[in-house]
Each structure stands twice: as C-alpha cells, then as structure tokens.
Amino acid sequence: MKKLDMQLLDLLREDCRLPLEKIAVMLGATTEEVAETIDRLEKERVILRYAPTINWEKTDRERVEAMIQVSVTPQRDKGFDEVAKRIYRFEEVKSVYLMSGGYDLLVLVEGKTLKDCALFVSSKLSTLEMVTGTQTSFILKRYKEEGVVFEGDKTDNRLVISP
C-alpha cells in the first residue's frame, strides 16, 4: 500500500466529510489523484463505508447494546470463520471479532430493549450447536468510541512544545 493511501485513510477516518480539494492540499496531491485513490480503495474493499460516530443518548431512539463473549467449537477445516459467518448473519449482530484469551468471539448486538438482547442470546445464539458458552455484558454508558470523547471538557489537552 502506498504512503498516499495510508495518509488518505487516516484523514478519512478522522473526518470522512472533508472536501476532496482540502484533502488534496493536506496530502500534497491533486484532486484527481485523491479521487482516483478513493475509488480504487473502495473497489478493493479497503474503504467499506462512511459512517459518523453518533451519541445516541442525545437522541430519542430507544436502543440497548450488549457485548457477548462467546466460546465455540471451531469447525474442522474451516476454523472459526464459518462459526463467525453464522453469527454475523443475524440482524441483531452489529460486529463480530475473533479474540485471544478466555473466549473465542466477541459479538456486539443491538436491540430496542434488554429483553430483545437477552432473547437473542437465549433463542438464537446459544442454540447454535457450535456455541459452548456465552457471557453477556450490557453497555450502560459510552465514554469514548473511535477516538471521540462523548462528554467532558472540550479543551485542548495536547502538550505544549516550546523552543
């Protein structure tokens, strides 16, 4: 991957709404180069989508999220990939991660109520033959996500550099 690719990805991760012209100036490239690079990265599925970080607590939307630690028996010749695929196909599942440590998969689910999330675990997830155990934790409050602090002061905490 080119240096321009990585710099572009870093900028888009910080703010995907930056105009192409501004990105080009920041990277010392032309607008055309930036547009072509973005198109290529989208086609290569490096860039999958553009999404804001939303503080749902400031909206009227009712939602509950849970993180579920899942222990599984991997399938012969397919490992954890087939198990993860079965799990991420459920509508309630927002993310699935293969983990090291005391469990195999970390599954992030979303529902309208605690009961919705609990029913997902009891009726859909734990009934899969390869799932050997689950442990569910509900998200009570977000403090920071994707590098964005949700509450607190807006002061600049960078260190002052003096000559």
C-alpha positions, 0 to 999 in steps of 0.5 A: 500500500502506498504512503498516499493511501495510508495518509488518505485513510487516516484523514478519512477516518478522522473526518470522512466529510472533508472536501476532496480539494482540502484533502488534496492540499493536506496530502500534497496531491491533486484532486484527481489523484485523491479521487482516483485513490478513493475509488480504487480503495473502495473497489478493493474493499479497503474503504467499506463505508462512511459512517459518523460516530453518533451519541445516541443518548442525545437522541430519542431512539430507544436502543440497548447494546450488549457485548457477548463473549462467546466460546465455540467449537471451531469447525474442522477445516474451516476454523472459526470463520464459518462459526463467525459467518453464522453469527454475523448473519443475524440482524441483531449482530452489529460486529463480530471479532475473533479474540485471544484469551478466555473466549473465542468471539466477541459479538456486539448486538443491538436491540430496542430493549434488554429483553430483545438482547437477552432473547437473542442470546437465549433463542438464537445464539446459544442454540447454535450447536457450535456455541459452548458458552456465552457471557453477556455484558450490557453497555450502560454508558459510552465514554469514548468510541473511535477516538471521540470523547462523548462528554467532558471538557472540550479543551485542548489537552495536547502538550505544549512544545516550546523552543 
